[in-house]
Amino acid sequence: MSNTVLQQLDEQGVLLLTLNRPEKKNAFSNEQWLAFGEALVAAEANPAVACVVVTGAGSDFSSGVDLNDFSDSGEEHPFERCARRLVDFNKPVVSAAKGVAVGGGATLLLHTDVVYVGESLRLRFPFTALGLVPEWGSSYQLQAVIGARKAAELMYSSEWLNAERAVDLGIATAAFSDEELLGKALAKAREIAQWPVSSLVETKRLMREVHRKAIHAAIDAEQAGMAKLAGKPENIEAVMAILEKRAPDFSQFRK
């Protein structure tokens, strides 16, 4: 079992999944994508699991994809398998996010049912700033959660959101102090987990079914968009700027 995703199941039926690469702000490596996806498969099959809580170790939720570990073998990437497994996961998921939640760390939250955030939250959908397109079905799911106009503003601008704004927009359910955050999430998960798992699964199916096909279609379209833009000069400039800790210069491509 990979230690990049810690698992702890309590007697109430709540499974705590902790993204565990705090030294990298819990950026997802290939190993961690695989581990998270496998944890979801196991949780779905385990009748003792009624509700899942997802959080990040240390001070951050997740900074998204680890740019140093995003190899392309030409086969289905672990990210895609993990992404689709969360979209189709059939039990309630509560997230507890503080600190950085960027890219995959932000879009993951859109597929959790209850989103609690800490006061230190810094959330961003950074895809235009990377010269890329949205992923994890977020081109559809963000609009479904907060509406098309607000989603367009966030996606086009790649702006940073704090906890208060995330709650106001409806991305987050509620905000708490960082110290209270995980306890509040676990308490809500245990409140949910007291009810029959069969009822929770069927209720989630009914609430999600209207969106599921559209999310998978969005993922397919996003992959095509990624293939079109990944590795292009604008994307390379964005990545180099991050690695070199400087501001990107996209004006050179408008001449």
N, C-alpha and C positions, 0 to 999 in steps of 0.2 A: 504493500500500500504506500503510495506516495505521500511524503510529509508536506507537499505543497498545498494540500487541502486536508485540514484536520476535521475529524468527524467525532461527534459526541451525542449519543442518544440517551435521553433521560427516561425516567419511568412513566412520565406523562405522555410519551409518544412524540416528543419534539426532538428532531435531529438538528443539531447545530453544525453547520458547515462553515469553516473558517479559512478564507484564502490566506495562505501562510508563506508569503515572500515579503515580509515587512521591510527588509533591506532594499527591495526594489519597488517600494510602494505597492506591493502586491500586483505588479505587472504580470500578465499572463504569459508564461512560457508554454511551449508545446506540451511539456509534461503536465503542467497545471491544467491546461484545457482538457487533456485526457482524463486527469484525475477528477476534475469537477463533473465532467460528463458521466464517468463511471459511477460516481457517488449518486448522481441523480437516478441512473438506471437501478442501482441497488435499493435506493430509498423507495422508488416506485413499486418494486417487487416485495418489499418488506412490509408485512401487515402490521408490524409494531410501530411503523412510522405514520403518524397522522398529519404532521405539519413540519415544514423545514424552515429554519432560520439561516440566512446567509449573511456573513459579516466578514470584515477584514482584520487581520492581525496588525497590531501596532497602531499607528496614528492615521492610517488611510484605509479606504475601501479598496479601490483598485485604480491604477493609472492606465489600464487598458492593455494593449498588446506590448510585450517586451520587444522592442525594435531589434535587439541583439539576438533574438531567438524566434525569428519568424521565417524559417526556411520553407521553400516551396519545392516539394518533391514531385509535383505534377499530379499527385493523387489528392483525394479529398483531405483537406487540412483538418487537424483536430479541432480548430475553432468552429468549423462548419458543423461537425458532428455534435459538439457541445451545444452550440447555438440552437440547433433543431431539437435537441433533447429537452432543453429548458422550455422552448415554445410548446412542446407536447407533454410536458410534465403534468401529471394528473392530480397532484395533491397541493394544498395551499402552501405558498411560500411567502415568508415575511423577511424583508431585508432590513439590515441595520447598517447604515453607511455614514461614516464621518470622514473628515479630511478630503483627500483627493478622490473623485469619482469621475474619470475621464474616458472618453472613447468607449471601449468595451465595458469599462467600469460604470459608465453612465447608462449605456443601452441595456446592460444586464438588468438594471433596476426596473426598466419598463416592462419586463416579463415577470416581475414579482407582484404578488397580489396586494400586499400591504407594505408600504415603504416608509420606514422611520429613518430620520436623518439627525445627525448631531450638529451642534452649533458651529463646528469648524468646517462644515461641508464646503467644498469647492468643486462644483459640478460643471462639466463642459461636454458638448457634442462638437468635437474639433475638426470635423471632416473637411470642410472647405479650407480651413487653415492648413491642412495637410495636402491640399491639392487632390483630394479623394472624394468619395461619396459616402453617405451613411451606411451602416452595417447592422447586422443582427435584427433585420426587419424594422429598424427604427424609422425608416422613411415612411412607413405606414403607422407603426405603433405610437410614435410620438404624437402624430395628428389625432389618432384615436383617443389618446389619453387627455390631451390639452386643447385640441382644436387646430384646424389647418393654419389660421393666421398666426397664432402664437408659435406653432411648430416651425413655420417658415422663418419667422424672425430669429429663432434660436439656431436653426440649421444654417441659414445663410450667413449669420454674423459670427458663429463660433464663439459667442460670448460666454463669460463665466457667470455661474449662478451661485448665490449663497443659500443657506438653509431656508431663510425667510422667503426668498423668491421661489425656491423650489416648491414650497408649500403653497404659496399664493397661486402659482401656475397649475397646481394639481399634479405635479410630478411626484411629490412626496405627500404622504398621508398626514404626518405630524413631525414636528421637530422637538428635540429634547437636548439637554446638556450632554456633552460627550460622555460624562460619567454615568448618566442615567440611561443612555441609549440602549445598550445591549439588554439590560434588565427589563426595560419597557418592551422590547421586541420579544424577549422570551416569555414575558407575562402574557402578551397578546397571543403568541403562538400556543401557549398552554390553555388559554381560554378557548381557542379554536379547537385544539386537540381533544377536548373533553367530549366532543360529539362523535357519532359513528363515522368511521373512515369512509364507509360506503356512501353516506350522505354527502360528505365533504367532496369526494371524488366526483359524484354525479353533479353536484352544484357547480363545481369548477368547470366541468365539461360543458354545462349549459351556458355558463357565463362566457366561456372562451371560444365556443364552437363557431360563433358568428365571425370571429376574427382570425381563426387559425389558418384557413386557406389563404387569406389575404396576406398574412404575415409570411407564410412560406413563399408565396408569389413575390413578395417584396424582397425576400432574401435572394431568390433567383435573379431578380432584376438588379439588385445591388451588386451581386457578384459579377455580373456583366459590366456594370459601371466601374467596378474596381479594376477589372481586367483591362478596361480601356484607358484608365488613368494611372494605375500603379506603374512606377518606373519612368513616367514621363518627366520632363525637366522640372515642372512645377512641384511635383511630388518629391523629386530628389532634392530640390532646394529646401523644401520644408523639413525633410528628415535631416539634412546636413545642418540646418540652422539649429535644430534641437540638439544634435550631437555636439555641435560647436558652441552651444549656449549663446546664441545670438538671435536677433530678429531676422526673419526671412525677408528677402527682397523679391517680390513678385513683379515689380514694375518692369524688370528687364524683359519679361515675356509679353509685354503689351506694345512693343515697338514694331 
